[in-house]
Amino acid sequence: MMDDSTRLLIENACGKLPLLFAKHADDGDHEAIRNLFAEGATYDRPFSPGYPFHGRDAIQRIFRDRPPILVRHLVTNVLVEVTSKTTARGSNYVVMMSNHDQIEPPSTSNGIFVGGFDDEYVLEDGRWRFASRKGHLALHEGGKIPAFPPPSDEARGLK
């Protein structure tokens, strides 16, 4: 049995991860995004579910290698359930607005996208990290839904 203070500390640490992910994505800090993930983590993008990326390096490349964009993520409904002293799971909703044509604010958005993530967390090297993130898109307003071609197995960290 886990005491309440330990459970609350884990919930707080894991609950910060979706917020930090959004901040680092908005700031274009791909190295900081990489460090939020466990070594063997998986990441399934909201715009192309079913093609998870495997490992920190493959996840970092998604953000490092894309063209610069102006993007803002609003994260809400962050829930965390502690499953052990070293694992937890959670979910959160995300509203994303972006502009791929202009990278300096202020700017109009190419669309509003609402979705979320189902997350698994793990304590690794004394830090809570994402073990997996599975994104999904629920709603959008204006603009087209980005159509990412299926990534190669190599890009996804499988080879």
Secondary structure, DSSP 4 states (H G I P E B T S, - for coil): ---HHHHHHHHHHHHHHHHHHHHHHHHT-HHHHHHTEEEEEEEE-TTSTT--EESHHHHHHHHHSSPP-EEEEEEEEEEEEE-SSSEEEEEEEEEEEEESS--SSS---S-EEEEEEEEEEEEETTEEEEEEEEEEEEEEESSPPP-PPPPPTTTTT--
